[in-house]
Amino acid sequence: YNWRVGVDGSYNSSTDTYLLPHSSMHVKNFCAGLNFKYNIPVDKSTRILAGVNGKFNKNIEASYNYNGADPMSLVVTDFMTPDFLYRAQDYYKAGAEATMFFNISKANTSGMFVKVACDYYKPKEGDGNRVVANFGLGFTF
């Protein structure tokens, strides 16, 4: 393809139940997004795929009940509670990516690609902005 436009949506529900101590974490989210990709030929054996995307995550329901003996333990305060707060927030995401593909066989049946991507997450409330960068290297046969 030369270019592509996409729309995506998802509903995610996660229920974690811990037996000892009996605790639970429940999160429901709805995500909707748009994306656009453009395929740019560089030469006969090389192409660049450039893309942008955006997404909105809406938290529908969230609850976390810790019933253990030590609510101030590092596992609860430094891992479980921040994980819950991260998963239960509404946020916007904007991203960009670029993939360069090279044919590595004379018959054009195998290739190598290098991909870089960067996503910016902005919570609807608060200051928890995040930037996530990815780098990938792959081969097709």
C-alpha positions as CSV (number, residue, x, y, z in Angstrom):
1,Y,0.0,0.0,0.0
2,N,1.0,3.6,-0.5
3,W,-0.9,4.9,2.5
4,R,-3.3,3.7,5.1
5,V,-5.7,5.2,7.6
6,G,-7.0,3.2,10.5
7,V,-9.5,3.4,13.3
8,D,-9.3,1.2,16.4
9,G,-11.2,0.7,19.6
10,S,-10.9,-1.7,22.5
11,Y,-12.5,-2.6,25.7
12,N,-10.2,-4.0,28.4
13,S,-11.3,-5.5,31.7
14,S,-8.8,-6.8,34.2
15,T,-9.6,-8.4,37.5
16,D,-6.7,-9.5,39.7
17,T,-7.6,-11.5,42.9
18,Y,-4.9,-12.3,45.4
19,L,-5.6,-15.1,47.9
20,L,-3.1,-14.3,50.7
21,P,-3.9,-11.7,51.8
22,H,-7.3,-11.6,50.1
23,S,-7.1,-8.5,48.0
24,S,-8.3,-7.4,44.6
25,M,-7.7,-5.0,41.7
26,H,-10.3,-4.4,39.1
27,V,-9.9,-2.0,36.1
28,K,-12.1,-1.5,33.0
29,N,-11.0,0.8,30.2
30,F,-12.3,1.8,26.8
31,C,-9.7,3.0,24.2
32,A,-10.3,4.6,20.8
33,G,-7.7,5.7,18.3
34,L,-6.7,6.8,14.8
35,N,-3.6,6.1,12.8
36,F,-2.1,7.0,9.5
37,K,0.8,5.4,7.7
38,Y,2.6,6.4,4.5
39,N,4.9,4.1,2.5
40,I,7.8,6.0,0.8
41,P,9.9,4.3,-1.8
42,V,13.6,5.3,-1.4
43,D,14.9,3.1,-4.2
44,K,14.2,-0.3,-5.8
45,S,15.1,-2.2,-2.6
46,T,14.5,0.2,0.2
47,R,11.3,1.7,1.6
48,I,10.4,3.9,4.6
49,L,7.1,3.5,6.3
50,A,6.2,6.6,8.3
51,G,3.3,6.8,10.7
52,V,1.5,8.9,13.2
53,N,-1.2,7.8,15.7
54,G,-3.4,9.1,18.5
55,K,-5.5,7.4,21.2
56,F,-7.8,8.3,24.0
57,N,-8.2,5.9,27.0
58,K,-11.3,6.3,29.2
59,N,-11.4,4.6,32.5
60,I,-14.9,3.1,33.1
61,E,-14.5,1.5,36.5
62,A,-11.6,0.9,38.9
63,S,-11.2,-0.5,42.4
64,Y,-8.3,-1.6,44.5
65,N,-8.9,-3.3,47.9
66,Y,-5.8,-4.3,49.9
67,N,-6.7,-6.4,52.9
68,G,-3.2,-7.3,54.1
69,A,-1.5,-6.9,57.4
70,D,0.9,-4.2,56.2
71,P,-0.6,-1.5,53.9
72,M,2.6,0.5,54.2
73,S,4.9,-2.3,52.8
74,L,7.1,-1.3,49.9
75,V,5.3,-3.8,47.6
76,V,2.0,-2.0,48.2
77,T,3.2,1.6,48.3
78,D,5.9,1.4,45.6
79,F,4.4,-1.2,43.2
80,M,0.7,-2.0,43.6
81,T,-0.7,1.4,44.3
82,P,1.2,3.2,41.5
83,D,0.3,0.4,39.0
84,F,-3.3,0.8,39.9
85,L,-3.3,4.6,39.6
86,Y,-1.5,4.2,36.2
87,R,-4.0,1.7,34.8
88,A,-7.1,3.5,36.1
89,Q,-6.5,7.0,34.6
90,D,-7.9,8.7,31.5
91,Y,-5.2,9.7,29.1
92,Y,-4.4,10.9,25.6
93,K,-1.6,9.4,23.6
94,A,0.2,10.8,20.5
95,G,2.9,8.9,18.7
96,A,5.1,8.7,15.6
97,E,7.1,5.9,14.1
98,A,9.4,5.3,11.1
99,T,10.4,1.9,9.7
100,M,13.1,1.5,7.1
101,F,13.0,-1.8,5.1
102,F,15.9,-3.2,3.0
103,N,15.8,-6.1,0.7
104,I,18.7,-8.4,1.6
105,S,18.3,-11.1,-1.1
106,K,18.7,-10.8,-4.8
107,A,15.3,-12.4,-5.4
108,N,13.7,-9.8,-3.1
109,T,12.2,-12.5,-0.9
110,S,14.1,-11.6,2.3
111,G,14.4,-8.3,4.1
112,M,15.6,-6.5,7.1
113,F,13.9,-3.6,8.9
114,V,14.8,-1.1,11.5
115,K,12.0,0.7,13.4
116,V,12.0,3.6,15.8
117,A,8.9,4.8,17.6
118,C,8.0,7.4,20.2
119,D,4.8,7.8,22.1
120,Y,3.8,10.7,24.4
121,Y,1.2,10.0,27.1
122,K,-0.7,12.8,28.7
123,P,-3.1,12.1,31.6
124,K,-6.4,14.0,31.5
125,E,-5.6,15.0,35.1
126,G,-2.3,15.4,37.0
127,D,1.3,15.6,35.9
128,G,2.2,12.0,35.1
129,N,3.3,12.7,31.5
130,R,5.3,9.8,30.0
131,V,7.4,9.3,26.9
132,V,8.0,5.8,25.7
133,A,10.6,5.2,22.9
134,N,11.1,1.9,21.1
135,F,13.7,0.6,18.8
136,G,13.3,-2.6,16.7
137,L,15.3,-4.7,14.3
138,G,13.8,-7.6,12.4
139,F,14.1,-9.9,9.4
140,T,11.5,-11.3,7.0
141,F,12.0,-14.5,5.1
